[in-house]
Amino acid sequence: MENKYVDVLVVGSGVAGLYCALNLRKDLDVMVVSKDKIDCTNTSLAQGGISVARDLEDVPFFMEDTLKAGRYKNDVQAVKVLTKESIENVDYLVSLGLDVDKDENGNWDYTKEGAHCINRIIHTQDNTGENVEKTLVQNALNRENIRISEDTFLIDIIEKNDKCIGAILLKDKKQINVFAKSVVLACGGIGGLYKNSTSQRILRGDGLAVALRHNVELKDINYIQIHPTAFYDKSNDERRFLISESVRGEGGKLYNVHGERFVDELQPRDVVSEAIFKEMKKTNTPYVLLDISFLDADYLKNRFSTIYNKCLEKGTDITKEPIKVSPAQHYFMGGIKVNLNSETSMKNLYAVGETACTGIHGANRLASNSLLEGLVFSKRAADLINDKIDTFNLTKVDVDKIYRSREEIEEDNRKLVVQAIKEKGGVIDD
């Protein structure tokens, strides 16, 4: 075993974890750990873009779109925070080096996606998440106060007197006990628990398992989003390739195998997914068709370069033919319950990103609100930590040696999380 001491430990290296670290004071000793390589995150997979209010007048409309998509099960105050603080956070992200696509006048090229009443989504072609990840990683590597540890698995948090004082990690088969004044869980969602998901396979609800073991409050864990359009592949062994909602936002049409349209493509994701499931059953076919080939081929190759190239690898030329698609698990709206500053029910423990449940998504996430949530609420966590951390002292306790393997712990985590979700009525195709 090895003991380490830091001011802040951040578990997870996606948009929420890295943006939180970058908003922490530069005089704090910050450790960021990643379960795999630093860019093996769902952030890297995000295609569509980042929602942002066009201006202050757009805030109430952005709020209404978010609430309507979430079936009005959302936390209204959290939605207000998200939409009002969207502009300043996206501006800061761009100042860190994110190169947003521009229109012919040099302004941000906003696009539209399902359930948005106007064009309010910024993007970098169709690999926005990958570019966000690269931007944040580069900035984090340039910060002297941030150290990064890859291939580092979260075993558990360390608790004393109902307060989180650190975490137990596993790296290169060595147990590392990290004592910290604040711990931020940014370890992603639950897609890896599903056979049929667009998520990274390593994301299996580790944060939820930790919370369950320590009686940290959870919220809405039965709210699991199915994305309407993942590339149809007969194999269930690998992550499903997402066909971004921005394809439909740019005019893509959905047809059944008989060439008939059957749904308004820009309805919320749950509505479109349900319509596709019904059409698949009706036609006894495991997919429907998404067609964007009527647009200019050069435009498609540039605007959707990632989708074009990946589909071509799989034998489909999107400039000439429709894409076979079917729904797949995509996002977890529930998670560890947090307040507006990302505080959990345990002192000194924060949760951000898909691990957390801020309540902004309600029962169904509005397109392109995930990266934005990671920005807004991780910055709020960082701001609170910056204000409070000088009042904390490092607490140290003796920690027992963990003799179970990572595989055994992950299997225990899986069983614990799956059982909890099913008890609340959530569905998992495990």
C-alpha positions as CSV (number, residue, x, y, z in Angstrom):
1,M,0.0,0.0,0.0
2,E,0.9,3.6,-0.5
3,N,-0.5,6.8,1.0
4,K,-0.8,10.1,-0.8
5,Y,-2.0,13.5,0.3
6,V,-3.7,16.1,-1.9
7,D,-6.1,19.0,-1.5
8,V,-8.6,17.8,-4.1
9,L,-9.1,14.4,-5.7
10,V,-11.1,14.3,-8.9
11,V,-12.2,10.8,-10.0
12,G,-12.8,11.0,-13.8
13,S,-11.3,12.8,-16.7
14,G,-14.2,13.7,-18.9
15,V,-15.6,17.2,-19.4
16,A,-16.9,17.5,-15.8
17,G,-13.8,16.1,-14.1
18,L,-11.2,18.1,-16.1
19,Y,-13.2,21.4,-16.2
20,C,-13.7,21.1,-12.4
21,A,-9.9,20.7,-12.0
22,L,-9.2,23.7,-14.3
23,N,-11.5,25.9,-12.3
24,L,-9.9,25.0,-8.9
25,R,-7.4,27.5,-7.5
26,K,-3.9,27.1,-8.9
27,D,-2.4,27.0,-5.4
28,L,-4.3,23.8,-4.7
29,D,-2.7,20.3,-5.1
30,V,-5.1,18.6,-7.5
31,M,-5.1,14.9,-8.5
32,V,-7.2,13.7,-11.4
33,V,-7.5,9.9,-11.9
34,S,-8.8,8.1,-15.0
35,K,-10.1,4.5,-15.0
36,D,-8.5,3.9,-18.4
37,K,-6.5,6.4,-20.6
38,I,-7.3,10.0,-19.9
39,D,-9.4,10.4,-23.1
40,C,-11.4,7.1,-22.7
41,T,-14.5,9.0,-21.7
42,N,-18.0,9.5,-23.0
43,T,-17.0,13.2,-23.5
44,S,-14.7,12.0,-26.3
45,L,-17.6,10.3,-28.0
46,A,-20.0,13.2,-28.0
47,Q,-20.8,14.3,-31.6
48,G,-23.5,16.8,-31.7
49,G,-22.4,19.8,-29.7
50,I,-23.0,22.0,-26.7
51,S,-26.3,23.7,-26.0
52,V,-26.0,27.4,-25.1
53,A,-28.5,30.2,-24.7
54,R,-28.2,32.6,-27.7
55,D,-28.6,35.5,-25.4
56,L,-30.3,36.4,-22.1
57,E,-33.6,36.7,-24.0
58,D,-33.3,33.1,-25.0
59,V,-32.9,31.8,-21.5
60,P,-36.6,31.3,-20.7
61,F,-37.1,29.5,-24.1
62,F,-34.1,27.3,-23.4
63,M,-35.5,26.5,-20.0
64,E,-38.9,25.6,-21.5
65,D,-37.3,23.3,-24.1
66,T,-35.3,21.5,-21.4
67,L,-38.4,21.1,-19.1
68,K,-40.6,20.0,-22.0
69,A,-38.1,17.3,-23.1
70,G,-37.8,16.2,-19.5
71,R,-41.6,15.7,-19.2
72,Y,-41.5,18.5,-16.5
73,K,-39.9,16.1,-14.1
74,N,-36.9,18.4,-13.9
75,D,-35.6,20.5,-11.0
76,V,-36.6,24.0,-12.2
77,Q,-34.0,25.8,-10.2
78,A,-31.3,23.6,-11.6
79,V,-32.5,24.2,-15.1
80,K,-32.5,28.0,-14.4
81,V,-28.9,27.7,-13.3
82,L,-27.9,25.6,-16.3
83,T,-29.4,28.0,-18.9
84,K,-28.4,31.3,-17.2
85,E,-24.8,30.2,-16.8
86,S,-24.4,28.5,-20.1
87,I,-23.0,31.5,-22.0
88,E,-20.2,32.3,-19.5
89,N,-19.1,28.7,-19.3
90,V,-19.1,28.1,-23.1
91,D,-17.2,31.4,-23.5
92,Y,-14.6,30.2,-21.0
93,L,-14.3,26.9,-22.7
94,V,-13.7,28.6,-26.1
95,S,-11.1,30.8,-24.4
96,L,-9.3,27.7,-23.3
97,G,-8.8,26.9,-27.0
98,L,-11.9,25.1,-28.3
99,D,-12.2,26.0,-32.0
100,V,-16.0,26.3,-32.6
101,D,-17.3,26.1,-36.2
102,K,-18.1,29.6,-37.6
103,D,-20.6,30.8,-40.2
104,E,-19.7,32.9,-43.2
105,N,-19.7,36.0,-41.1
106,G,-17.3,34.6,-38.5
107,N,-19.9,34.1,-35.9
108,W,-20.6,30.8,-34.1
109,D,-22.5,28.4,-36.4
110,Y,-25.4,27.4,-34.3
111,T,-27.3,24.2,-35.3
112,K,-30.6,22.7,-34.2
113,E,-31.4,19.4,-32.7
114,G,-34.5,17.6,-31.5
115,A,-36.9,19.5,-29.1
116,H,-35.0,22.8,-29.4
117,C,-37.2,25.6,-30.6
118,I,-34.3,27.5,-32.2
119,N,-30.7,26.9,-33.4
120,R,-28.6,27.1,-30.2
121,I,-26.0,24.3,-30.4
122,I,-22.4,25.1,-31.1
123,H,-20.2,22.4,-32.5
124,T,-16.9,21.4,-34.1
125,Q,-18.0,19.4,-37.1
126,D,-19.5,16.2,-35.6
127,N,-16.7,15.5,-33.1
128,T,-17.4,18.2,-30.6
129,G,-16.8,16.0,-27.6
130,E,-13.4,14.8,-28.9
131,N,-12.3,18.4,-29.4
132,V,-13.6,19.4,-25.9
133,E,-11.7,16.5,-24.4
134,K,-8.4,17.4,-26.2
135,T,-8.8,21.1,-25.2
136,L,-9.3,20.3,-21.5
137,V,-6.6,17.6,-21.5
138,Q,-4.0,20.0,-22.9
139,N,-4.9,22.7,-20.5
140,A,-4.7,20.2,-17.5
141,L,-1.3,19.0,-18.6
142,N,-0.1,22.5,-18.7
143,R,-1.2,23.2,-15.1
144,E,1.6,22.6,-12.6
145,N,-0.8,22.0,-9.8
146,I,-2.7,19.2,-11.6
147,R,-1.3,15.7,-11.6
148,I,-3.0,13.0,-13.7
149,S,-3.0,9.3,-13.0
150,E,-4.3,7.0,-15.8
151,D,-5.4,3.4,-15.5
152,T,-6.4,4.0,-11.9
153,F,-9.5,2.3,-10.6
154,L,-11.7,3.7,-7.8
155,I,-12.2,0.9,-5.2
156,D,-14.0,3.0,-2.5
157,I,-14.1,6.3,-0.8
158,I,-12.6,6.8,2.7
159,E,-15.2,7.9,5.3
160,K,-14.9,9.2,8.8
161,N,-17.7,10.6,10.9
162,D,-20.0,10.9,7.9
163,K,-17.3,12.9,6.0
164,C,-15.4,11.9,2.9
165,I,-11.7,12.2,3.6
166,G,-10.3,10.5,0.5
167,A,-10.5,7.4,-1.7
168,I,-8.9,4.0,-2.1
169,L,-7.5,3.5,-5.6
170,L,-5.9,0.6,-7.5
171,K,-3.0,1.2,-10.0
172,D,-0.6,-1.4,-11.4
173,K,-2.0,-3.9,-8.7
174,K,-0.9,-1.5,-6.0
175,Q,-3.4,0.0,-3.5
176,I,-3.1,3.7,-3.1
177,N,-4.9,5.5,-0.3
178,V,-5.4,9.1,-1.3
179,F,-6.3,11.5,1.5
180,A,-8.0,14.7,0.4
181,K,-9.8,17.7,1.7
182,S,-12.4,17.3,-1.0
183,V,-13.3,14.5,-3.3
184,V,-15.1,15.0,-6.6
185,L,-16.7,12.0,-8.3
186,A,-16.8,12.5,-12.1
187,C,-16.7,8.8,-13.1
188,G,-19.4,8.7,-15.7
189,G,-22.6,6.8,-16.2
190,I,-23.8,3.2,-16.5
191,G,-23.7,2.4,-20.2
192,G,-21.1,-0.4,-19.7
193,L,-23.8,-2.4,-17.8
194,Y,-25.8,-2.7,-21.1
195,K,-25.2,-5.1,-23.9
196,N,-26.6,-2.4,-26.3
197,S,-25.2,1.0,-25.5
198,T,-23.3,3.9,-27.2
199,S,-21.2,4.4,-24.0
200,Q,-17.6,3.5,-23.3
201,R,-17.6,-0.1,-22.0
202,I,-15.6,0.8,-18.9
203,L,-18.4,3.1,-17.5
204,R,-20.3,0.8,-15.2
205,G,-21.7,2.9,-12.4
206,D,-18.6,2.9,-10.1
207,G,-19.7,6.1,-8.5
208,L,-23.1,4.8,-7.8
209,A,-21.7,1.6,-6.2
210,V,-19.6,3.7,-3.9
211,A,-22.6,5.8,-3.0
212,L,-24.8,2.8,-2.3
213,R,-22.2,1.3,0.0
214,H,-21.9,4.5,2.0
215,N,-25.6,5.4,2.1
216,V,-25.1,8.5,0.0
217,E,-28.4,9.7,-1.5
218,L,-29.3,8.8,-5.1
219,K,-32.0,10.3,-7.3
220,D,-34.0,9.3,-10.4
221,I,-31.9,6.1,-11.1
222,N,-34.8,4.7,-13.1
223,Y,-34.5,7.5,-15.7
224,I,-32.4,6.0,-18.4
225,Q,-32.3,7.5,-21.9
226,I,-32.5,5.5,-25.1
227,H,-31.0,7.3,-28.1
228,P,-33.1,6.7,-31.3
229,T,-30.3,6.4,-33.8
230,A,-27.3,4.1,-33.3
231,F,-25.8,2.4,-36.3
232,Y,-27.4,-1.0,-36.6
233,D,-24.9,-3.7,-36.2
234,K,-25.7,-7.4,-35.8
235,S,-22.9,-7.8,-33.2
236,N,-23.8,-6.9,-29.6
237,D,-20.2,-7.2,-28.4
238,E,-18.9,-3.7,-29.0
239,R,-20.1,-0.2,-28.2
240,R,-22.8,0.9,-30.6
241,F,-21.7,3.8,-32.9
242,L,-23.9,6.8,-32.4
243,I,-25.5,8.6,-35.3
244,S,-25.8,12.1,-33.8
245,E,-29.0,13.9,-33.4
246,S,-27.4,16.7,-35.4
247,V,-28.0,14.6,-38.6
248,R,-31.7,14.9,-38.0
249,G,-31.1,18.5,-37.0
250,E,-29.6,19.2,-40.4
251,G,-32.7,17.6,-42.1
252,G,-32.1,13.9,-42.0
253,K,-35.4,11.9,-42.4
254,L,-36.4,8.6,-40.8
255,Y,-38.1,5.9,-43.0
256,N,-39.2,2.4,-42.3
257,V,-38.0,-0.4,-44.6
258,H,-40.9,0.3,-47.0
259,G,-39.7,3.9,-47.5
260,E,-42.5,5.4,-45.4
261,R,-41.9,8.3,-42.9
262,F,-43.4,7.6,-39.5
263,V,-42.4,10.3,-37.0
264,D,-41.4,14.0,-36.7
265,E,-37.6,13.5,-36.4
266,L,-37.2,16.5,-34.2
267,Q,-39.4,15.3,-31.3
268,P,-37.7,14.5,-28.0
269,R,-35.5,11.4,-27.9
270,D,-37.9,9.3,-26.0
271,V,-40.7,10.0,-28.4
272,V,-38.6,9.2,-31.5
273,S,-37.2,6.1,-29.9
274,E,-40.7,4.8,-29.0
275,A,-41.8,5.4,-32.6
276,I,-38.8,3.5,-34.0
277,F,-39.4,0.6,-31.7
278,K,-43.1,0.4,-32.8
279,E,-42.1,0.6,-36.5
280,M,-39.5,-2.1,-36.1
281,K,-42.1,-4.4,-34.5
282,K,-44.7,-3.5,-37.1
283,T,-42.3,-4.3,-40.0
284,N,-40.6,-7.2,-38.3
285,T,-37.2,-5.6,-39.0
286,P,-34.4,-4.8,-36.5
287,Y,-33.8,-1.3,-37.9
288,V,-35.2,1.7,-39.6
289,L,-33.5,4.0,-42.2
290,L,-32.1,7.5,-41.6
291,D,-31.5,9.3,-44.9
292,I,-29.3,12.5,-45.3
293,S,-28.0,11.6,-48.7
294,F,-30.0,14.3,-50.4
295,L,-27.6,17.0,-49.1
296,D,-24.5,17.9,-51.0
297,A,-21.8,15.2,-50.7
298,D,-18.9,17.6,-49.9
299,Y,-21.0,19.3,-47.2
300,L,-21.8,16.0,-45.6
301,K,-18.2,14.8,-45.7
302,N,-17.1,18.1,-43.9
303,R,-20.0,18.6,-41.5
304,F,-20.3,14.9,-40.5
305,S,-16.7,13.7,-41.1
306,T,-16.7,11.3,-38.2
307,I,-20.0,9.8,-39.1
308,Y,-19.1,9.6,-42.8
309,N,-15.8,7.9,-42.2
310,K,-17.1,5.4,-39.6
311,C,-20.2,4.5,-41.7
312,L,-18.0,4.0,-44.7
313,E,-15.8,1.6,-42.6
314,K,-19.0,-0.3,-41.9
315,G,-20.0,-0.4,-45.6
316,T,-22.5,2.5,-45.8
317,D,-21.8,5.7,-47.8
318,I,-24.1,8.3,-46.2
319,T,-23.8,10.5,-49.3
320,K,-25.4,7.9,-51.5
321,E,-27.6,5.7,-49.2
322,P,-29.6,5.7,-46.0
323,I,-28.1,4.5,-42.7
324,K,-29.6,1.5,-40.9
325,V,-30.3,2.6,-37.3
326,S,-31.9,1.3,-34.2
327,P,-32.2,2.7,-30.6
328,A,-29.6,2.0,-27.9
329,Q,-29.0,3.0,-24.3
330,H,-27.3,6.4,-24.3
331,Y,-27.4,8.4,-21.1
332,F,-28.2,8.2,-17.4
333,M,-30.4,11.1,-16.2
334,G,-30.3,9.8,-12.6
335,G,-27.3,9.4,-10.3
336,I,-25.9,10.6,-7.0
337,K,-28.2,13.4,-5.7
338,V,-26.5,16.8,-5.6
339,N,-27.6,20.3,-4.8
340,L,-26.9,23.4,-7.0
341,N,-23.3,23.4,-6.0
342,S,-22.8,19.7,-6.7
343,E,-22.6,18.7,-3.1
344,T,-23.8,15.2,-2.2
345,S,-25.4,14.1,1.1
346,M,-21.9,13.4,2.5
347,K,-19.7,16.2,3.6
348,N,-16.7,17.0,1.3
349,L,-18.0,14.7,-1.4
350,Y,-19.1,16.2,-4.7
351,A,-20.5,14.6,-7.8
352,V,-20.5,16.1,-11.3
353,G,-21.3,15.0,-14.9
354,E,-23.2,11.8,-15.7
355,T,-22.4,10.4,-12.2
356,A,-24.5,13.1,-10.6
357,C,-28.2,13.9,-10.7
358,T,-28.7,17.6,-10.7
359,G,-32.3,17.2,-11.8
360,I,-31.9,19.3,-14.9
361,H,-32.7,16.5,-17.3
362,G,-35.9,15.2,-15.7
363,A,-37.1,12.0,-17.3
364,N,-35.4,12.6,-20.7
365,R,-32.3,14.7,-21.5
366,L,-32.6,17.5,-24.1
367,A,-30.1,17.0,-26.9
368,S,-26.6,18.5,-26.3
369,N,-27.3,19.4,-22.7
370,S,-24.8,16.8,-21.3
371,L,-21.6,18.6,-22.1
372,L,-23.1,21.9,-20.9
373,E,-24.2,20.3,-17.6
374,G,-20.7,19.0,-17.1
375,L,-19.3,22.5,-17.5
376,V,-21.8,24.5,-15.4
377,F,-22.1,22.3,-12.4
378,S,-18.4,21.2,-12.2
379,K,-17.5,24.9,-12.1
380,R,-20.0,25.4,-9.3
381,A,-18.3,22.6,-7.4
382,A,-14.9,24.1,-8.0
383,D,-16.1,27.6,-6.9
384,L,-17.4,26.2,-3.6
385,I,-14.3,24.1,-3.0
386,N,-12.2,27.2,-3.6
387,D,-14.1,29.2,-1.0
388,K,-14.3,26.5,1.7
389,I,-11.1,24.4,1.4
390,D,-8.9,26.6,3.6
391,T,-11.1,25.8,6.5
392,F,-10.4,22.1,6.2
393,N,-7.6,20.0,7.5
394,L,-6.4,16.7,6.0
395,T,-7.7,13.8,8.1
396,K,-5.8,10.6,8.1
397,V,-6.9,7.1,9.3
398,D,-5.6,3.6,9.0
399,V,-6.9,1.9,5.9
400,D,-7.1,-1.9,5.6
401,K,-5.5,-3.7,2.7
402,I,-8.0,-4.7,0.0
403,Y,-7.4,-8.3,-1.1
404,R,-10.0,-8.6,-3.8
405,S,-9.1,-8.1,-7.5
406,R,-10.4,-5.3,-9.6
407,E,-12.5,-7.8,-11.5
408,E,-14.1,-9.0,-8.4
409,I,-14.8,-5.5,-7.2
410,E,-16.3,-4.5,-10.6
411,E,-18.6,-7.5,-10.5
412,D,-19.8,-6.7,-7.0
413,N,-20.3,-3.1,-8.2
414,R,-22.3,-4.3,-11.2
415,K,-24.6,-6.5,-9.1
416,L,-25.2,-3.7,-6.6
417,V,-26.0,-1.0,-9.2
418,V,-28.2,-3.3,-11.4
419,Q,-30.2,-4.4,-8.3
420,A,-30.7,-0.8,-7.2
421,I,-31.9,0.3,-10.6
422,K,-34.2,-2.6,-11.1
423,E,-35.7,-2.0,-7.6
424,K,-36.6,1.5,-8.7
425,G,-38.2,0.3,-11.9
426,G,-35.3,1.0,-14.3
427,V,-34.6,-1.5,-17.1
428,I,-31.2,-3.0,-17.8
429,D,-30.5,-5.5,-20.6
430,D,-27.9,-7.3,-18.6
